[in-house]
Amino acid sequence: MDAVAELIEMTLVINGVARETRGRIEVEDPATGQVFATVADATLADLDDAFAAAAAAQPGWAARSHADRVAMLRDVGRRLEEHTDELASLLTHEQGKPLANARGEVGTVLRWIAALSEYDLEPEVIERTEEKIVELRREPIGVIAAITPWNVPLGLASWKFVPALLAGNTMVLKPSPFTPVATARLGELVADILPPGVLTVITGGDELGAAMTQHPIPRKVTMTGSVETGRKVSVAAGRELKRVTLELGGNDPAIVLPDADVADIAPRLFTAAFANNGQVCTAIKRIYAHDDVYEELVAALAAIAAETVVGNGFDDGVRLGPLANEAQRDRVEMLVDDAARNGARVASGGRRIDRDGYFYEPTIVADLSSGTELETQEQFGPALPVIRYRHVDEAVERANAGDYGLGASVWGTDTDAAAAVAGRLEAGTVWVNAHLALSPTLPFGGHKHSGLGVENGRLGLHEYTRVRVVHLPITKPGTV
């Protein structure tokens, strides 16, 4: 176990200068329930200064060549790679994920920098005649306000700051008050690489996030979080006609067809459902299994859950850590208990783990009644309902029910039949015999209440630009 020798104290850095704040936010290690760090609780005046610095830095940053911005972002990647162990340790302390997974999250930042740096923003000729050329140019929007969640703090920060900065914008980025430490450290590490004001990490409570969306300086707000928060962000941004990109909740279904090879797919289904202890927006949240394979699949998943090692993320052999905070552990417990009271069968797990911290057993729940909240609500934790169906139309109807539409998958031996079912699912990303396969080059966005806009890939980079159409006359030889 990697114990913290003394309390970690992070400062606020605005416009390249560290400053003290009146208040501090205590950050718990969810594996122990004990405070291991404090960060600055920024005031509205601090926020004003951060946005002012970003606004002052933006014209100069945009005036640099794209190649220059790429070079600086790649320098950022090298600096973060040098500090992988330090950042991973902070992530495990504040979020709970096993250390190997935390190192993988730092690797995600590096992958996003490397992949998105390959895109260019050269003008595109969209019309050419004898008299003129018409170009479509993509230009920076200006200052961006970014709000990131507690489940993948650094990884999801990179989904935002990398394309925003590459496109010539500047950014003020606020991490969750549950997990601000690694992101604040990232800001410190790159402060001497990027010009002051280009990327500011500001820490504070939820009220600070609300103030960011209403602030007059940023022209775009990008946020990953809950549907409820997304609505508030959208309304606040709409008053100033700010652009928004919102990646919100998901209740991803997986449909298992009657010809599925259960022994082959059960471990992959489990991994896609319990990645990061189920705290992934597009993890599998519910499985619809055909009657022919239902009991075999429940038994296989329950056996994997029973053998899964849960513990402190610094301990060897641990696959799942704690829930990231007490409220999330309590929510998972409430949903499982509600399902059991309404006749569901807990095939494995179903209880808190009796130790310090916010641990809950990996849980497989079978025989849910239709409409149980564990099916209709996003649990965001280590509890997976497996729901029986007899006709594929029933599975599709239940999979599409509700307001979420982030991801979905279909599993079966006949891939053509599985693909046909996948084409009927209402989701921004649909997989066949896979799930949770994300990449910096693949656009990612939700349908219905699961989000607005797109992240990642060339389309995600374009979300951080505004379009200018330029008509250029062609001067013919011999004319003035």
Buried (B, 14 or more C-beta within 10 A) or exposed (E): EEEBEEEBEBBBBBBBEEEEBEEBBEBBBBBBBEBBBBBBBBBEEBBBBBBBBBBBBBEEBBEBEBEEBBEBBBBBBEBBBEBBEBBBBBBBBBBBBBBEBBBBBBBBBBBBBBBBBEBEBEEEEEEEEEEEBBBEBBBBBBBBBBBBBBBBBBBBBBBBBBBBBBBBBBBBBBBBBBBBBBBBBBBBBBBEBBBBBBBBBBBBBEEBBBBBBBBEBBBBBBBBBBBEBBEBBBEBBEEBEBBBBBBBBBBBBBBBBBBBEBEEBBEBBBBBBBBBBBBBBBBBBBBBBBEBBBBBBBBBBBBBBEEBEBBBBBBEEBBBBBBBBBEBBBBBBEBBBBBBEEEBBBBBBBEBBEBBBBBBBBBBBBBBEEEBBBBBBBBBBBBBBBBBBEEBEBBBEBBBBBEBBBBBBBBBBEEEBBBEBBEBBBBBBBBBBEBBEBEBBBBBBBBBBBBBBBBBBBBBBBBBBBEEEEEEEEEEEEEE
